[in-house]
Amino acid sequence: MDKFREKILRAIKLCNEELVNRRKGVLGESTEEQLKNIILPELTQLLTMLNSNQLPAKEQRYLNSFANAFTVWGWNMQEPTEIFVLLTELNNEYKNIKA
């Protein structure tokens, strides 16, 4: 679980860096709204659940932000950004982590 926690923290840090970039006008695949309103809150909630050992049942574990990036936002899977790669890894690991 420690490696999973570290990956969540790395994703949060990367998202915060990207958020700063968007506010400075630096374009990227993720938008300020995606980062601020969906991805960061979900990652923070996941970290809280992990730290309190209160993960949902295995069949209920998925990241909305991964699903949105993949289907709704149309992020580029052929040349994925670091955020997309991390969300993919977290989503896959989240499904299988032992609580």
Backbone as CSV, one residue per row, in Angstrom:
resi,resn,N_x,N_y,N_z,CA_x,CA_y,CA_z,C_x,C_y,C_z
1,MET,0.809,-1.194,0.000,0.000,0.000,0.000,0.855,1.262,0.000
2,ASP,2.064,1.148,0.516,2.935,2.326,0.561,3.265,2.830,-0.841
3,LYS,3.521,1.921,-1.776,3.832,2.334,-3.147,2.618,2.980,-3.803
4,PHE,1.441,2.453,-3.516,0.206,3.029,-4.043,0.015,4.434,-3.485
5,ARG,0.235,4.599,-2.184,0.126,5.913,-1.534,1.119,6.898,-2.153
6,GLU,2.351,6.456,-2.374,3.371,7.320,-2.973,2.968,7.752,-4.380
7,LYS,2.343,6.841,-5.121,1.909,7.160,-6.475,0.780,8.193,-6.447
8,ILE,-0.120,8.069,-5.481,-1.192,9.061,-5.324,-0.579,10.427,-5.019
9,LEU,0.361,10.462,-4.093,1.011,11.723,-3.726,1.755,12.334,-4.914
10,ARG,2.399,11.492,-5.717,3.093,11.987,-6.908,2.083,12.568,-7.905
11,ALA,0.944,11.913,-8.056,-0.090,12.401,-8.965,-0.655,13.731,-8.474
12,ILE,-0.883,13.848,-7.169,-1.382,15.108,-6.602,-0.380,16.234,-6.847
13,LYS,0.880,15.944,-6.616,1.924,16.955,-6.833,1.962,17.377,-8.301
14,LEU,1.915,16.417,-9.200,1.938,16.720,-10.625,0.714,17.537,-11.038
15,CYS,-0.442,17.176,-10.520,-1.669,17.924,-10.837,-1.584,19.357,-10.330
16,ASN,-1.042,19.547,-9.145,-0.878,20.911,-8.618,0.089,21.721,-9.474
17,GLU,1.151,21.084,-9.946,2.087,21.768,-10.840,1.400,22.143,-12.151
18,GLU,0.612,21.228,-12.687,-0.120,21.500,-13.923,-1.146,22.610,-13.720
19,LEU,-1.776,22.628,-12.552,-2.750,23.675,-12.236,-2.081,25.050,-12.242
20,VAL,-0.899,25.132,-11.672,-0.133,26.388,-11.692,0.167,26.789,-13.138
21,ASN,0.561,25.811,-13.948,0.844,26.100,-15.358,-0.387,26.633,-16.086
22,ARG,-1.541,26.020,-15.858,-2.761,26.476,-16.538,-3.095,27.902,-16.121
23,ARG,-2.902,28.216,-14.849,-3.195,29.563,-14.354,-2.238,30.593,-14.936
24,LYS,-1.070,30.133,-15.352,-0.096,31.014,-15.995,-0.310,31.087,-17.494
25,GLY,-1.298,30.350,-17.992,-1.585,30.366,-19.422,-0.851,29.318,-20.225
26,VAL,-0.124,28.428,-19.546,0.575,27.354,-20.245,-0.440,26.274,-20.589
27,LEU,-0.558,25.975,-21.874,-1.521,24.982,-22.320,-1.011,23.569,-22.067
28,GLY,-1.948,22.675,-21.866,-1.643,21.262,-21.680,-2.900,20.467,-21.935
29,GLU,-2.782,19.169,-21.876,-3.940,18.326,-22.160,-5.038,18.504,-21.124
30,SER,-4.662,18.606,-19.879,-5.646,18.804,-18.812,-5.997,20.286,-18.711
31,THR,-7.230,20.549,-18.321,-7.654,21.938,-18.125,-7.663,22.256,-16.636
32,GLU,-7.717,23.541,-16.333,-7.794,23.966,-14.936,-9.026,23.360,-14.270
33,GLU,-10.149,23.357,-14.957,-11.393,22.830,-14.394,-11.288,21.331,-14.117
34,GLN,-10.697,20.585,-15.048,-10.527,19.143,-14.845,-9.663,18.869,-13.628
35,LEU,-8.564,19.588,-13.532,-7.635,19.395,-12.422,-8.265,19.780,-11.091
36,LYS,-8.840,20.979,-11.058,-9.351,21.559,-9.813,-10.655,20.912,-9.348
37,ASN,-11.532,20.597,-10.274,-12.870,20.156,-9.898,-13.073,18.649,-9.893
38,ILE,-12.209,17.909,-10.581,-12.431,16.468,-10.669,-11.220,15.663,-10.197
39,ILE,-10.080,15.881,-10.817,-8.929,15.013,-10.554,-8.388,15.192,-9.138
40,LEU,-8.047,16.418,-8.758,-7.474,16.636,-7.422,-8.423,16.238,-6.290
41,PRO,-9.707,16.604,-6.342,-10.596,16.152,-5.262,-10.691,14.625,-5.173
42,GLU,-10.714,13.966,-6.315,-10.806,12.506,-6.296,-9.536,11.869,-5.727
43,LEU,-8.384,12.385,-6.122,-7.127,11.850,-5.593,-6.999,12.107,-4.093
44,THR,-7.420,13.277,-3.657,-7.385,13.599,-2.227,-8.315,12.677,-1.447
45,GLN,-9.489,12.429,-1.989,-10.432,11.521,-1.332,-9.866,10.096,-1.291
46,LEU,-9.243,9.673,-2.370,-8.640,8.346,-2.408,-7.548,8.216,-1.351
47,LEU,-6.728,9.235,-1.218,-5.671,9.224,-0.209,-6.266,9.156,1.196
48,THR,-7.323,9.907,1.446,-7.995,9.877,2.745,-8.555,8.490,3.043
49,MET,-9.208,7.886,2.057,-9.769,6.543,2.252,-8.670,5.521,2.500
50,LEU,-7.567,5.652,1.777,-6.449,4.732,1.946,-5.837,4.890,3.335
51,ASN,-5.627,6.127,3.763,-5.022,6.380,5.072,-5.901,5.925,6.228
52,SER,-7.214,5.968,6.040,-8.127,5.537,7.098,-8.552,4.082,6.926
53,ASN,-7.965,3.416,5.921,-8.272,2.009,5.639,-9.767,1.798,5.418
54,GLN,-10.387,2.707,4.671,-11.817,2.620,4.393,-12.080,2.649,2.896
55,LEU,-11.409,1.766,2.171,-11.624,1.669,0.736,-12.963,0.985,0.479
56,PRO,-13.627,1.360,-0.601,-14.891,0.702,-0.925,-14.662,-0.746,-1.347
57,ALA,-15.750,-1.472,-1.503,-15.659,-2.852,-1.975,-14.953,-2.878,-3.325
58,LYS,-14.255,-3.961,-3.599,-13.435,-4.078,-4.797,-14.206,-3.745,-6.076
59,GLU,-15.449,-4.195,-6.184,-16.230,-3.961,-7.406,-16.654,-2.503,-7.566
60,GLN,-16.462,-1.683,-6.537,-16.815,-0.258,-6.596,-15.600,0.639,-6.777
61,ARG,-14.449,0.054,-7.003,-13.221,0.829,-7.102,-12.875,1.174,-8.543
62,TYR,-12.979,2.434,-8.853,-12.557,2.975,-10.141,-12.404,4.478,-9.974
63,LEU,-11.610,5.082,-10.840,-11.409,6.520,-10.785,-12.227,7.190,-11.875
64,ASN,-13.125,8.066,-11.475,-13.916,8.825,-12.445,-13.015,9.660,-13.340
65,SER,-11.947,10.188,-12.770,-11.055,11.032,-13.563,-10.389,10.228,-14.680
66,PHE,-10.051,8.967,-14.423,-9.498,8.126,-15.484,-10.543,7.896,-16.565
67,ALA,-11.754,7.556,-16.154,-12.830,7.310,-17.122,-13.109,8.557,-17.956
68,ASN,-13.136,9.715,-17.312,-13.368,10.964,-18.034,-12.242,11.260,-19.020
69,ALA,-11.009,11.088,-18.583,-9.862,11.346,-19.456,-9.907,10.427,-20.670
70,PHE,-10.304,9.202,-20.438,-10.315,8.186,-21.484,-11.480,8.376,-22.449
71,THR,-12.662,8.689,-21.936,-13.850,8.712,-22.786,-14.400,10.114,-23.066
72,VAL,-14.507,10.949,-22.051,-15.173,12.244,-22.194,-14.213,13.324,-22.689
73,TRP,-13.075,13.438,-22.027,-12.153,14.521,-22.354,-11.332,14.235,-23.610
74,GLY,-11.259,12.978,-24.009,-10.540,12.616,-25.226,-9.049,12.832,-25.168
75,TRP,-8.462,12.586,-24.002,-7.014,12.724,-23.893,-6.340,11.740,-24.847
76,ASN,-5.181,12.100,-25.325,-4.455,11.329,-26.330,-3.817,10.079,-25.719
77,MET,-4.330,8.926,-26.098,-3.786,7.667,-25.589,-2.526,7.262,-26.352
78,GLN,-2.347,7.792,-27.562,-1.177,7.433,-28.364,0.092,8.093,-27.832
79,GLU,-0.063,9.297,-27.293,1.053,10.028,-26.690,0.588,10.539,-25.326
80,PRO,0.416,9.621,-24.369,-0.171,10.006,-23.083,0.742,10.922,-22.272
81,THR,0.104,11.852,-21.575,0.832,12.723,-20.662,1.142,11.945,-19.390
82,GLU,2.004,12.494,-18.579,2.362,11.838,-17.318,1.136,11.703,-16.408
83,ILE,0.268,12.694,-16.429,-0.954,12.615,-15.612,-1.818,11.449,-16.073
84,PHE,-1.995,11.318,-17.380,-2.820,10.228,-17.900,-2.215,8.873,-17.536
85,VAL,-0.912,8.742,-17.669,-0.240,7.487,-17.329,-0.447,7.173,-15.846
86,LEU,-0.271,8.173,-14.983,-0.473,7.961,-13.547,-1.917,7.605,-13.215
87,LEU,-2.876,8.278,-13.835,-4.282,7.954,-13.593,-4.595,6.528,-14.042
88,THR,-4.022,6.114,-15.153,-4.224,4.748,-15.645,-3.659,3.739,-14.645
89,GLU,-2.436,3.978,-14.201,-1.798,3.075,-13.236,-2.575,3.036,-11.927
90,LEU,-2.960,4.210,-11.426,-3.717,4.262,-10.175,-5.052,3.544,-10.307
91,ASN,-5.737,3.759,-11.409,-7.019,3.099,-11.622,-6.853,1.582,-11.607
92,ASN,-5.842,1.078,-12.303,-5.605,-0.367,-12.354,-5.214,-0.926,-10.990
93,GLU,-4.346,-0.234,-10.295,-3.898,-0.706,-8.982,-5.017,-0.605,-7.941
94,TYR,-5.817,0.434,-8.038,-6.927,0.660,-7.094,-7.892,-0.516,-7.115
95,LYS,-8.152,-1.046,-8.304,-9.069,-2.173,-8.434,-8.576,-3.401,-7.674
96,ASN,-7.269,-3.554,-7.581,-6.695,-4.796,-7.056,-5.986,-4.682,-5.715
97,ILE,-5.892,-3.479,-5.178,-5.176,-3.320,-3.907,-5.932,-4.017,-2.788
98,LYS,-5.196,-4.653,-1.929,-5.816,-5.352,-0.799,-6.012,-4.364,0.346
99,ALA,-7.240,-4.252,0.782,-7.563,-3.322,1.850,-7.467,-3.990,3.203
